[in-house]
Amino acid sequence: MRVVSGCLCGINCKYNGANNRHEKFIKELRAGQLLPLCPEQLGGLPTPRSACEIVGGSGEDVLAGRARVINTAGEDVTECFIKGAQEFLAIIKQAGIDEAVLQRRSPSCGVGKIYDGSFSGHLVSGDGVTTALLKKHGIKVWNDEDYLQDKGEC
């Protein structure tokens, strides 16, 4: 079993209240192969919510206290992102899951590339907060696009 970003399974948990549904993930969910979770909701953020980006670094930097997660209203929501990542990790450890497929570019779930904190759409190298925590604990993490390409679904 793998954990997957909830939005990929059609759950309306994105910041704007929408989802990133893909039929491959729906099939795997129905086959009992996936556990859908949203770390931002687990951290207590509402849906919909203001868009957020990591300012001053990556998810690893957020966990180390060197960067913050800020929303478009200028509010610091770092603690919600850290709490969500911790809850996400606790759930998958309890379930014995050691693989994750997460939504690319997200400040929580981004794998390899995230937005740069300027809210301009510019991407930089780095992982989201949840991804950084999962990797720190030895969880194998794919972004959704790489996973789908690997499975021949793109």
DSSP file (Angstrom, degrees, kcal/mol; ACC not computed):
  #  RESIDUE AA STRUCTURE BP1 BP2  ACC     N-H-->O    O-->H-N    N-H-->O    O-->H-N    TCO  KAPPA ALPHA  PHI   PSI    X-CA   Y-CA   Z-CA
    1    1 A M              0   0    0      0, 0.0    97,-0.5     0, 0.0    98,-0.3   0.000 360.0 360.0 360.0 147.6    0.0    0.0    0.0
    2    2 A R  E     -a   34   0A   0     31,-2.4    33,-2.1    95,-0.1     2,-0.3  -0.908 360.0-125.5-124.2 154.3    1.1    3.6   -0.7
    3    3 A V  E     -ab  35 100A   0     96,-2.3    98,-2.2    -2,-0.3     2,-0.3  -0.760  31.5-170.6 -92.2 149.5   -0.1    6.9    0.7
    4    4 A V  E     -ab  36 101A   0     31,-2.2    33,-2.4    -2,-0.3    98,-0.2  -0.986  34.3 -91.9-140.4 147.7   -1.2    9.5   -1.9
    5    5 A S  E >   -a   37   0A   0     96,-1.9     3,-1.6    -2,-0.3     4,-0.5  -0.421  38.9-130.8 -56.4 128.8   -2.0   13.2   -1.8
    6    6 A G  G > >S+     0   0    0     31,-2.7     5,-1.8     1,-0.3     3,-1.5   0.822 103.1  63.8 -55.3 -35.7   -5.8   13.2   -1.3
    7    7 A C  G > 5S+     0   0    0      1,-0.3    13,-1.9    30,-0.2     3,-1.4   0.800  94.2  61.7 -61.8 -28.2   -6.3   15.7   -4.2
    8    8 A L  G < 5S+     0   0    0     -3,-1.6    14,-1.7     1,-0.3    -1,-0.3   0.699 101.3  53.4 -71.7 -18.3   -5.0   13.1   -6.7
    9    9 A C  G < 5S-     0   0    0     -3,-1.5    -1,-0.3    -4,-0.5    -2,-0.2   0.174 128.8 -94.4-100.2  15.7   -7.9   10.8   -5.7
   10   10 A G  T < 5S+     0   0    0     -3,-1.4     2,-0.4     1,-0.3    -3,-0.2   0.541  76.2 145.9  87.6   6.3  -10.5   13.4   -6.4
   11   11 A I      < -     0   0    0     -5,-1.8     2,-2.3    -6,-0.1     3,-0.3  -0.661  53.8-128.3 -78.2 128.7  -10.8   14.8   -2.8
   12   12 A N        +     0   0    0     -2,-0.4     7,-0.2     1,-0.2    -1,-0.1  -0.472  70.0 120.8 -78.8  74.5  -11.5   18.5   -3.0
   13   13 A C        +     0   0    0     -2,-2.3    -1,-0.2     5,-0.4     6,-0.2   0.347  31.4 119.1-121.1   3.3   -8.7   19.5   -0.6
   14   14 A K  S >  S-     0   0    0      4,-2.2     3,-2.3    -3,-0.3    35,-0.1  -0.233  82.7 -99.8 -64.2 162.5   -6.6   21.8   -2.7
   15   15 A Y  T 3  S+     0   0    0      1,-0.3    34,-3.5    33,-0.2    -1,-0.1   0.827 125.6  47.7 -53.7 -34.0   -6.2   25.4   -1.5
   16   16 A N  T 3  S-     0   0    0     32,-0.2    -1,-0.3    31,-0.1     3,-0.1   0.324 121.7-104.2 -93.1   8.3   -8.9   26.5   -4.0
   17   17 A G  S <  S+     0   0    0     -3,-2.3    -2,-0.1     1,-0.3     2,-0.1   0.487  88.5 106.9  85.0   3.3  -11.3   23.8   -3.0
   18   18 A A        -     0   0    0     -6,-0.1    -4,-2.2    -5,-0.1    -5,-0.4  -0.210  57.6-133.3 -98.9-167.8  -10.7   21.7   -6.2
   19   19 A N        -     0   0    0     -7,-0.2   -11,-0.2    -6,-0.2    -7,-0.1  -0.869  15.1-131.9-141.1 174.4   -8.8   18.5   -6.8
   20   20 A N        -     0   0    0    -13,-1.9   -13,-0.1    -2,-0.3    -8,-0.0  -0.267  40.9-178.6-121.1  42.0   -6.2   16.9   -9.1
   21   21 A R        -     0   0    0    -12,-0.1     2,-0.4     4,-0.0   -12,-0.2  -0.083   7.2-178.1 -49.9 134.9   -8.1   13.7   -9.8
   22   22 A H    >>  -     0   0    0    -14,-1.7     4,-1.7     1,-0.1     3,-0.7  -0.996  29.9-133.7-136.6 134.5   -6.5   11.2  -12.1
   23   23 A E  H 3> S+     0   0    0     -2,-0.4     4,-2.7     1,-0.3     5,-0.2   0.804 103.4  62.1 -60.1 -32.2   -8.1    7.9  -13.1
   24   24 A K  H 3> S+     0   0    0      1,-0.2     4,-2.1     2,-0.2    -1,-0.3   0.922 107.3  44.6 -59.0 -43.4   -5.0    5.8  -12.3
   25   25 A F  H <> S+     0   0    0     -3,-0.7     4,-2.5   -17,-0.2    -1,-0.2   0.862 110.8  53.9 -70.7 -34.7   -5.1    6.9   -8.7
   26   26 A I  H  X S+     0   0    0     -4,-1.7     4,-2.7   -18,-0.2    -2,-0.2   0.930 109.2  49.1 -63.0 -44.4   -8.9    6.2   -8.5
   27   27 A K  H  X S+     0   0    0     -4,-2.7     4,-1.4     1,-0.2    -2,-0.2   0.926 113.3  45.9 -60.1 -45.7   -8.3    2.7   -9.9
   28   28 A E  H  <>S+     0   0    0     -4,-2.1     5,-2.9     2,-0.2     6,-0.6   0.867 111.9  52.1 -67.6 -35.4   -5.6    2.0   -7.3
   29   29 A L  H ><5S+     0   0    0     -4,-2.5     3,-1.8     4,-0.2     5,-0.2   0.945 109.7  48.3 -62.9 -48.2   -7.7    3.5   -4.5
   30   30 A R  H 3<5S+     0   0    0     -4,-2.7    -1,-0.2     1,-0.3    -2,-0.2   0.770 107.8  56.5 -64.3 -25.9  -10.7    1.3   -5.4
   31   31 A A  T 3<5S-     0   0    0     -4,-1.4    -1,-0.3    -5,-0.2    -2,-0.2   0.412 118.5-112.9 -85.4   2.3   -8.3   -1.7   -5.5
   32   32 A G  T < 5S+     0   0    0     -3,-1.8    -3,-0.2    -5,-0.1    -2,-0.1   0.731  85.6 118.2  75.9  22.0   -7.3   -0.9   -1.9
   33   33 A Q      < +     0   0    0     -5,-2.9   -31,-2.4    -6,-0.2     2,-0.3   0.547  63.3  56.0 -97.0  -9.3   -3.7    0.0   -2.9
   34   34 A L  E     -a    2   0A   0     -6,-0.6   -31,-0.2    -5,-0.2    -2,-0.1  -0.935  55.3-157.6-130.1 147.4   -3.8    3.7   -1.7
   35   35 A L  E     -a    3   0A   0    -33,-2.1   -31,-2.2    -2,-0.3     2,-0.4  -0.966  24.9-148.1-116.7 109.3   -4.5    5.7    1.4
   36   36 A P  E     +a    4   0A   0      0, 0.0     2,-0.3     0, 0.0   -31,-0.2  -0.654  26.4 163.5 -83.7 130.8   -5.4    9.3    0.4
   37   37 A L  E     -a    5   0A   0    -33,-2.4   -31,-2.7    -2,-0.4   -30,-0.2  -0.980  29.9-149.1-140.6 152.5   -4.4   12.0    2.9
   38   38 A C     >  -     0   0    0     -2,-0.3     4,-2.4   -33,-0.2     3,-0.2  -0.955   5.2-164.0-121.5 110.7   -4.0   15.8    2.8
   39   39 A P  H  > S+     0   0    0      0, 0.0     4,-1.6     0, 0.0    48,-0.1   0.825  89.2  57.5 -64.1 -30.5   -1.3   17.2    5.1
   40   40 A E  H  4>S+     0   0    0      2,-0.2     5,-2.1     1,-0.2     4,-0.1   0.907 110.5  43.0 -68.7 -39.5   -2.6   20.7    4.9
   41   41 A Q  H >45S+     0   0    0      1,-0.2     3,-1.9     3,-0.2    -1,-0.2   0.902 111.2  55.3 -68.7 -40.3   -6.0   19.6    6.2
   42   42 A L  H 3<5S+     0   0    0     -4,-2.4    -2,-0.2     1,-0.3    -1,-0.2   0.804 103.9  56.7 -60.6 -27.8   -4.3   17.4    8.8
   43   43 A G  T 3<5S-     0   0    0     -4,-1.6    -1,-0.3    -5,-0.2    -2,-0.2   0.470 126.1-101.5 -82.9  -2.0   -2.5   20.5   10.0
   44   44 A G  T < 5S+     0   0    0     -3,-1.9    -3,-0.2     1,-0.3    -2,-0.1   0.496  72.6 142.9  99.0   4.1   -5.8   22.3   10.6
   45   45 A L      < -     0   0    0     -5,-2.1    -1,-0.3    35,-0.1     4,-0.1  -0.558  46.7-123.5 -78.7 143.5   -6.0   24.5    7.5
   46   46 A P        -     0   0    0      0, 0.0    -1,-0.1     0, 0.0   -33,-0.0  -0.306  26.9 -98.7 -79.0 166.6   -9.5   25.0    6.0
   47   47 A T  S    S+     0   0    0      1,-0.1     2,-0.2   -31,-0.1   -32,-0.1  -0.992 108.9  34.4-128.8 124.4  -10.5   24.2    2.4
   48   48 A P  S    S+     0   0    0      0, 0.0     2,-0.3     0, 0.0   -32,-0.2   0.603  89.8 157.2 -72.3 168.3  -10.6   26.5    0.5
   49   49 A R        -     0   0    0    -34,-3.5     3,-0.1    -2,-0.2     2,-0.1  -0.941  47.3 -77.1-149.2 165.7   -7.7   28.5    1.9
   50   50 A S        -     0   0    0     -2,-0.3   -34,-0.0     1,-0.1   -35,-0.0  -0.396  58.3 -97.3 -65.2 145.3   -5.3   31.1    0.6
   51   51 A A        -     0   0    0     20,-0.1    21,-1.7    -2,-0.1     2,-0.3  -0.342  45.2-155.8 -60.8 146.3   -2.5   29.8   -1.6
   52   52 A C  E     -D   71   0B   0     19,-0.2     2,-0.3    20,-0.1    19,-0.2  -0.922  14.9-178.1-127.9 151.0    0.8   29.2    0.4
   53   53 A E  E     -D   70   0B   0     17,-2.3    17,-2.5    -2,-0.3     2,-0.5  -0.982  33.7-106.8-143.2 155.7    4.4   29.1   -0.6
   54   54 A I  E     -D   69   0B   0     61,-0.4     2,-0.5    -2,-0.3     3,-0.3  -0.717  34.4-157.7 -82.1 128.1    7.7   28.5    1.3
   55   55 A V  E     +D   68   0B   0     13,-3.3    13,-2.1    -2,-0.5    62,-0.1  -0.935  69.2  14.3-111.2 123.8    9.6   31.7    1.8
   56   56 A G  S    S-     0   0    0     -2,-0.5     2,-0.3    60,-0.4    -1,-0.2   0.642 125.3 -25.5  94.4  15.8   13.4   31.5    2.4
   57   57 A G  S    S-     0   0    0     -3,-0.3    -1,-0.2    59,-0.2     2,-0.2  -0.998  82.7 -50.7 153.6-146.2   14.1   27.9    1.4
   58   58 A S     >  -     0   0    0     -2,-0.3     4,-2.1    -3,-0.1    70,-0.2  -0.549  59.1 -83.6-121.4-177.4   12.6   24.5    1.1
   59   59 A G  H  > S+     0   0    0     68,-3.1     4,-2.4     1,-0.2     5,-0.2   0.877 128.8  55.7 -58.5 -38.7   10.6   22.1    3.2
   60   60 A E  H  > S+     0   0    0     67,-0.3     4,-1.4     1,-0.2    -1,-0.2   0.901 107.6  49.3 -60.0 -40.8   13.8   20.9    4.8
   61   61 A D  H  4>S+     0   0    0      2,-0.2     5,-2.9     1,-0.2     6,-1.0   0.867 108.2  53.7 -67.1 -36.6   14.6   24.5    5.8
   62   62 A V  H ><5S+     0   0    0     -4,-2.1     3,-1.4     4,-0.2    -2,-0.2   0.944 108.5  49.1 -61.2 -47.3   11.1   24.9    7.3
   63   63 A L  H 3<5S+     0   0    0     -4,-2.4    -1,-0.2     1,-0.3    -2,-0.2   0.817 112.1  49.3 -62.3 -30.3   11.6   21.8    9.4
   64   64 A A  T 3<5S-     0   0    0     -4,-1.4    -1,-0.3    -5,-0.2    -2,-0.2   0.454 117.6-112.7 -88.0  -1.5   15.0   23.3   10.6
   65   65 A G  T < 5S+     0   0    0     -3,-1.4    -3,-0.2    -4,-0.4    -2,-0.1   0.622  89.8 110.4  82.0  13.1   13.5   26.7   11.4
   66   66 A R  S   <S+     0   0    0     -5,-2.9     2,-0.3    -6,-0.2    -4,-0.2   0.539  77.2  32.4 -97.5  -8.5   15.3   28.5    8.6
   67   67 A A        -     0   0    0     -6,-1.0     2,-0.3    -8,-0.1   -11,-0.2  -0.929  68.5-143.7-143.3 164.6   12.3   29.2    6.3
   68   68 A R  E     -D   55   0B   0    -13,-2.1   -13,-3.3    -2,-0.3     2,-0.6  -0.870  15.3-126.1-128.6 159.8    8.6   29.9    6.8
   69   69 A V  E     -D   54   0B   0     -2,-0.3     8,-2.6   -15,-0.2     9,-0.6  -0.956  34.7-178.2-107.7 122.6    5.3   29.1    5.0
   70   70 A I  E     -DE  53  76B   0    -17,-2.5   -17,-2.3    -2,-0.6     6,-0.2  -0.918  15.8-141.2-123.2 143.4    3.4   32.2    4.1
   71   71 A N  E >   -D   52   0B   0      4,-2.2     3,-2.4    -2,-0.4   -19,-0.2  -0.491  37.1 -95.4 -98.0 175.7    0.0   32.6    2.5
   72   72 A T  T 3  S+     0   0    0    -21,-1.7   -20,-0.1     1,-0.3    -1,-0.1   0.689 124.6  59.8 -65.2 -17.8   -1.1   35.3   -0.1
   73   73 A A  T 3  S-     0   0    0    -22,-0.2    -1,-0.3     2,-0.1    -3,-0.0   0.450 120.2-109.8 -85.5  -1.1   -2.6   37.3    2.8
   74   74 A G  S <  S+     0   0    0     -3,-2.4     2,-0.3     1,-0.3    -2,-0.1   0.541  70.3 145.0  85.9   7.4    0.9   37.5    4.4
   75   75 A E        -     0   0    0      1,-0.1    -4,-2.2     2,-0.0     2,-0.7  -0.592  52.0-125.2 -83.0 140.2    0.0   35.2    7.3
   76   76 A D  B     +E   70   0B   0     -2,-0.3    -6,-0.2    -6,-0.2     3,-0.2  -0.760  35.3 167.0 -84.9 113.9    2.6   32.8    8.6
   77   77 A V     >  +     0   0    0     -8,-2.6     4,-1.7    -2,-0.7     3,-0.5   0.048  34.5 121.7-114.7  22.4    1.1   29.3    8.5
   78   78 A T  H  > S+     0   0    0     -9,-0.6     4,-2.5     1,-0.2     5,-0.2   0.895  70.9  54.4 -53.5 -46.8    4.3   27.4    9.1
   79   79 A E  H  > S+     0   0    0      1,-0.2     4,-2.7     2,-0.2    -1,-0.2   0.858 105.9  52.7 -62.3 -35.4    3.1   25.6   12.3
   80   80 A C  H  > S+     0   0    0     -3,-0.5     4,-2.4     2,-0.2    -1,-0.2   0.894 110.3  48.3 -65.0 -39.2    0.1   24.2   10.4
   81   81 A F  H  X S+     0   0    0     -4,-1.7     4,-2.1     2,-0.2    -2,-0.2   0.896 113.3  46.5 -68.6 -40.2    2.3   22.8    7.7
   82   82 A I  H  X S+     0   0    0     -4,-2.5     4,-2.4     2,-0.2    -2,-0.2   0.931 113.7  48.5 -67.0 -45.1    4.7   21.2   10.3
   83   83 A K  H  X S+     0   0    0     -4,-2.7     4,-2.6    -5,-0.2     5,-0.2   0.922 111.4  50.4 -60.9 -43.9    1.8   19.8   12.2
   84   84 A G  H  X S+     0   0    0     -4,-2.4     4,-2.5     1,-0.2    -1,-0.2   0.898 110.5  49.3 -61.3 -41.3    0.2   18.4    9.1
   85   85 A A  H  X S+     0   0    0     -4,-2.1     4,-2.4     2,-0.2    -1,-0.2   0.907 111.9  48.8 -64.0 -41.9    3.5   16.8    8.0
   86   86 A Q  H  X S+     0   0    0     -4,-2.4     4,-2.4     2,-0.2    -2,-0.2   0.909 113.1  46.5 -65.8 -42.2    3.9   15.2   11.5
   87   87 A E  H  X S+     0   0    0     -4,-2.6     4,-2.4     2,-0.2    -2,-0.2   0.915 111.5  52.3 -64.8 -43.2    0.3   13.9   11.5
   88   88 A F  H  X S+     0   0    0     -4,-2.5     4,-2.2    -5,-0.2     5,-0.2   0.934 111.9  46.0 -56.8 -49.6    0.7   12.5    7.9
   89   89 A L  H  X S+     0   0    0     -4,-2.4     4,-2.4     1,-0.2     5,-0.2   0.908 110.9  52.5 -61.8 -44.0    3.9   10.7    9.0
   90   90 A A  H  X S+     0   0    0     -4,-2.4     4,-2.2     1,-0.2    -1,-0.2   0.902 109.9  49.0 -60.9 -41.7    2.3    9.3   12.2
   91   91 A I  H  X S+     0   0    0     -4,-2.4     4,-1.8     1,-0.2    -1,-0.2   0.934 113.2  44.9 -65.0 -46.7   -0.6    7.9   10.2
   92   92 A I  H  X>S+     0   0    0     -4,-2.2     5,-2.8     1,-0.2     4,-0.5   0.852 112.0  52.2 -72.1 -30.8    1.5    6.2    7.6
   93   93 A K  H ><5S+     0   0    0     -4,-2.4     3,-1.0    -5,-0.2    -1,-0.2   0.930 109.2  50.5 -65.3 -43.2    3.9    4.8   10.2
   94   94 A Q  H 3<5S+     0   0    0     -4,-2.2    -2,-0.2     1,-0.3    -1,-0.2   0.858 112.7  47.2 -60.3 -35.6    0.9    3.3   12.1
   95   95 A A  H 3<5S-     0   0    0     -4,-1.8    -1,-0.3    -5,-0.1    -2,-0.2   0.512 113.4-119.2 -85.0  -5.3   -0.3    1.8    8.8
   96   96 A G  T <<5 +     0   0    0     -3,-1.0     2,-0.4    -4,-0.5    -3,-0.2   0.779  59.2 154.1  73.6  26.8    3.1    0.4    7.9
   97   97 A I      < +     0   0    0     -5,-2.8    -1,-0.2    -6,-0.1   -95,-0.1  -0.732  20.8 171.7 -92.0 134.2    3.3    2.4    4.7
   98   98 A D        +     0   0    0    -97,-0.5    42,-2.2    -2,-0.4     2,-0.3   0.182  57.8  67.6-127.8  17.7    6.8    3.2    3.4
   99   99 A E  E     - c   0 140A   0    -98,-0.3   -96,-2.3    40,-0.2     2,-0.3  -0.996  56.3-172.5-138.0 144.2    6.0    4.7    0.0
  100  100 A A  E     -bc   3 141A   0     40,-2.6    42,-2.5    -2,-0.3     2,-0.5  -0.991  16.3-160.2-138.0 144.1    4.2    8.0   -1.0
  101  101 A V  E     -bc   4 142A   0    -98,-2.2   -96,-1.9    -2,-0.3     2,-0.3  -0.981  29.1-176.7-121.0 115.0    3.0    9.6   -4.2
  102  102 A L  E     - c   0 143A   0     40,-2.8    42,-1.8    -2,-0.5     2,-0.3  -0.822  32.0 -94.9-123.2 154.2    2.5   13.3   -3.7
  103  103 A Q    >   -     0   0    0     -2,-0.3     3,-1.0    40,-0.2     6,-0.1  -0.445  47.3-118.0 -68.1 123.6    1.3   16.3   -5.7
  104  104 A R  T 3  S+     0   0    0     -2,-0.3     6,-0.2     1,-0.2    -1,-0.1  -0.218  87.6  15.1 -63.2 151.5    4.1   18.1   -7.5
  105  105 A R  B 3  S+f  114   0C   0      8,-1.0    10,-0.9     1,-0.2    -1,-0.2   0.254  87.3 136.2  72.8  -7.8    5.0   21.7   -6.7
  106  106 A S    <>  -     0   0    0     -3,-1.0     4,-2.1     8,-0.1    -1,-0.2  -0.377  62.2-130.0 -69.7 144.7    2.9   21.9   -3.5
  107  107 A P  T  4 S+     0   0    0      0, 0.0    22,-2.7     0, 0.0    -1,-0.1   0.690 111.3  31.9 -68.0 -15.9    4.5   23.6   -0.4
  108  108 A S  T  4 S+     0   0    0     20,-0.3    23,-1.8    21,-0.2    22,-0.9   0.834 135.2  22.4 -96.4 -55.0    3.5   20.4    1.5
  109  109 A C  T  4 S+     0   0    0     21,-0.2    -7,-0.1    20,-0.1    -4,-0.1   0.471  82.6 133.0-100.3  -5.8    3.8   17.6   -1.0
  110  110 A G     <  -     0   0    0     -4,-2.1    18,-2.7    -6,-0.2     2,-0.5  -0.163  38.5-158.4 -53.7 138.9    6.1   19.0   -3.7
  111  111 A V        -     0   0    0      2,-0.3    16,-0.2    16,-0.2     2,-0.2  -0.949  69.7 -20.4-124.4 109.1    8.9   16.6   -4.7
  112  112 A G  S    S+     0   0    0     -2,-0.5    14,-1.7    16,-0.1     2,-0.4  -0.041 130.1  51.7  89.3 -33.6   12.0   18.0   -6.3
  113  113 A K  E     + G   0 125C   0     12,-0.3    -8,-1.0    -2,-0.2     2,-0.3  -0.999  58.6 165.2-140.1 134.3   10.4   21.4   -7.3
  114  114 A I  E     -fG 105 124C   0     10,-2.3    10,-2.9    -2,-0.4    -8,-0.1  -0.926  45.4 -85.3-138.1 163.7    8.4   23.9   -5.4
  115  115 A Y  E     - G   0 123C   0    -10,-0.9   -61,-0.4    -2,-0.3     8,-0.2  -0.426  39.8-122.7 -70.0 150.8    7.4   27.5   -5.9
  116  116 A D        -     0   0    0      6,-2.4   -60,-0.4    -2,-0.1   -59,-0.2   0.423  42.4-103.6 -82.5   0.1   10.0   30.0   -4.8
  117  117 A G  S    S+     0   0    0      5,-0.2   -64,-0.1   -62,-0.1    -1,-0.1   0.456 100.5  97.5  94.9   0.2    7.9   32.0   -2.3
  118  118 A S  S    S-     0   0    0      4,-0.2   -63,-0.1   -64,-0.1   -65,-0.0   0.481  85.6-129.6 -98.3  -4.2    7.3   35.0   -4.6
  119  119 A F  S    S+     0   0    0      3,-0.1   -68,-0.0     1,-0.1    -4,-0.0   0.804  78.2 115.7  56.8  31.9    3.8   33.9   -5.7
  120  120 A S  S    S-     0   0    0      2,-0.2     3,-0.1     0, 0.0    -1,-0.1   0.395  90.7-107.3-106.8  -0.6    5.0   34.5   -9.3
  121  121 A G  S    S+     0   0    0      1,-0.3     2,-0.4     0, 0.0     0, 0.0   0.497  71.0 145.0  85.9   3.9    4.8   30.9  -10.5
  122  122 A H        -     0   0    0      1,-0.0    -6,-2.4    -7,-0.0     2,-0.3  -0.630  38.0-146.3 -80.8 129.7    8.6   30.5  -10.5
  123  123 A L  E     -G  115   0C   0     -2,-0.4     2,-0.3    -8,-0.2    -8,-0.2  -0.704  16.9-178.1 -97.4 147.5    9.8   27.0   -9.5
  124  124 A V  E     -G  114   0C   0    -10,-2.9   -10,-2.3    -2,-0.3     2,-0.2  -0.905  38.5 -85.3-133.5 163.5   13.0   26.2   -7.7
  125  125 A S  E    S+G  113   0C   0     -2,-0.3   -12,-0.3   -12,-0.2     2,-0.2  -0.472  78.6  85.9 -68.3 139.8   14.7   23.0   -6.6
  126  126 A G        -     0   0    0    -14,-1.7     2,-0.3    -2,-0.2    -2,-0.1  -0.759  64.8 -98.8 149.5 167.3   13.4   21.7   -3.3
  127  127 A D        -     0   0    0     -2,-0.2   -68,-3.1   -16,-0.2   -67,-0.3  -0.786  34.7-108.2-111.9 156.4   10.8   19.6   -1.5
  128  128 A G     >  -     0   0    0    -18,-2.7     4,-2.5    -2,-0.3   -20,-0.3  -0.210  41.7 -96.5 -71.8 173.6    7.6   20.6    0.3
  129  129 A V  H  > S+     0   0    0    -22,-2.7     4,-2.0     2,-0.2   -21,-0.2   0.923 122.7  44.1 -63.0 -48.9    7.4   20.3    4.1
  130  130 A T  H  > S+     0   0    0    -22,-0.9     4,-2.7     1,-0.2     5,-0.2   0.927 113.7  51.0 -64.5 -44.5    5.7   16.9    4.2
  131  131 A T  H  > S+     0   0    0    -23,-1.8     4,-2.7     1,-0.2     5,-0.2   0.923 109.2  51.4 -58.2 -45.2    8.0   15.4    1.6
  132  132 A A  H  X S+     0   0    0     -4,-2.5     4,-2.0   -24,-0.3    -1,-0.2   0.909 111.9  46.7 -59.7 -42.6   11.0   16.6    3.5
  133  133 A L  H  X S+     0   0    0     -4,-2.0     4,-1.1     2,-0.2    -1,-0.2   0.913 112.2  49.9 -67.5 -41.9    9.8   15.0    6.7
  134  134 A L  H ><>S+     0   0    0     -4,-2.7     5,-2.5     1,-0.2     3,-0.7   0.937 111.4  48.2 -61.8 -46.2    8.9   11.7    4.9
  135  135 A K  H ><5S+     0   0    0     -4,-2.7     3,-1.9     1,-0.3    -1,-0.2   0.894 106.2  57.9 -61.1 -39.6   12.3   11.5    3.3
  136  136 A K  H 3<5S+     0   0    0     -4,-2.0    -1,-0.3     1,-0.3    -2,-0.2   0.792 108.4  47.8 -59.7 -27.6   14.0   12.2    6.6
  137  137 A H  T <<5S-     0   0    0     -4,-1.1    -1,-0.3    -3,-0.7    -2,-0.2   0.163 124.4-101.4-102.3  16.7   12.3    9.1    7.9
  138  138 A G  T < 5 +     0   0    0     -3,-1.9     2,-0.4     1,-0.3    -3,-0.2   0.640  69.4 149.2  79.4  15.1   13.2    6.9    5.0
  139  139 A I      < -     0   0    0     -5,-2.5     2,-0.4    -6,-0.2    -1,-0.3  -0.687  48.3-125.7 -82.2 132.0    9.9    7.0    3.1
  140  140 A K  E     -c   99   0A   0    -42,-2.2   -40,-2.6    -2,-0.4     2,-0.4  -0.656  32.6-166.0 -76.8 128.9   10.3    6.6   -0.6
  141  141 A V  E     -c  100   0A   0     -2,-0.4     2,-0.3   -42,-0.2   -40,-0.2  -0.972  13.7-179.5-126.4 130.1    8.5    9.6   -2.3
  142  142 A W  E     -c  101   0A   0    -42,-2.5   -40,-2.8    -2,-0.4     2,-0.3  -0.871  27.6-124.3-113.1 153.3    7.5   10.1   -5.9
  143  143 A N  E  >  -c  102   0A   0     -2,-0.3     4,-2.3   -42,-0.2   -40,-0.2  -0.677  34.3-109.3 -87.1 160.3    5.8   13.1   -7.4
  144  144 A D  H  > S+     0   0    0    -42,-1.8     4,-2.5    -2,-0.3     5,-0.2   0.864 115.4  52.0 -58.7 -40.4    2.5   12.3   -9.2
  145  145 A E  H  > S+     0   0    0      2,-0.2     4,-2.3     1,-0.2    -1,-0.2   0.931 111.1  45.7 -65.7 -46.6    3.9   12.9  -12.7
  146  146 A D  H  > S+     0   0    0      2,-0.2     4,-2.4     1,-0.2    -1,-0.2   0.899 113.3  51.3 -63.1 -40.3    7.0   10.7  -12.3
  147  147 A Y  H  X S+     0   0    0     -4,-2.3     4,-1.6     2,-0.2    -2,-0.2   0.929 111.2  46.8 -62.4 -46.1    4.9    7.9  -10.8
  148  148 A L  H  <>S+     0   0    0     -4,-2.5     5,-3.6     1,-0.2     6,-0.6   0.882 112.4  49.9 -66.2 -38.2    2.4    8.1  -13.7
  149  149 A Q  H ><5S+     0   0    0     -4,-2.3     3,-1.3     3,-0.2    -1,-0.2   0.910 109.0  52.3 -65.0 -41.1    5.2    8.0  -16.2
  150  150 A D  H 3<5S+     0   0    0     -4,-2.4    -1,-0.2     1,-0.3    -2,-0.2   0.840 112.5  45.7 -62.0 -33.3    6.8    5.1  -14.5
  151  151 A K  T 3<5S-     0   0    0     -4,-1.6    -1,-0.3    -5,-0.2    -2,-0.2   0.391 117.3-114.2 -90.9   2.3    3.4    3.3  -14.7
  152  152 A G  T < 5S+     0   0    0     -3,-1.3    -3,-0.2    -4,-0.2    -2,-0.1   0.789  81.5 122.1  72.8  28.0    2.9    4.3  -18.4
  153  153 A E      <       0   0    0     -5,-3.6    -4,-0.2     1,-0.2  -129,-0.1   0.469 360.0 360.0-103.3  -3.4   -0.1    6.5  -17.6
  154  154 A C              0   0    0     -6,-0.6    -1,-0.2    -9,-0.1    -5,-0.1   0.441 360.0 360.0 -99.3 360.0    1.1    9.8  -19.0
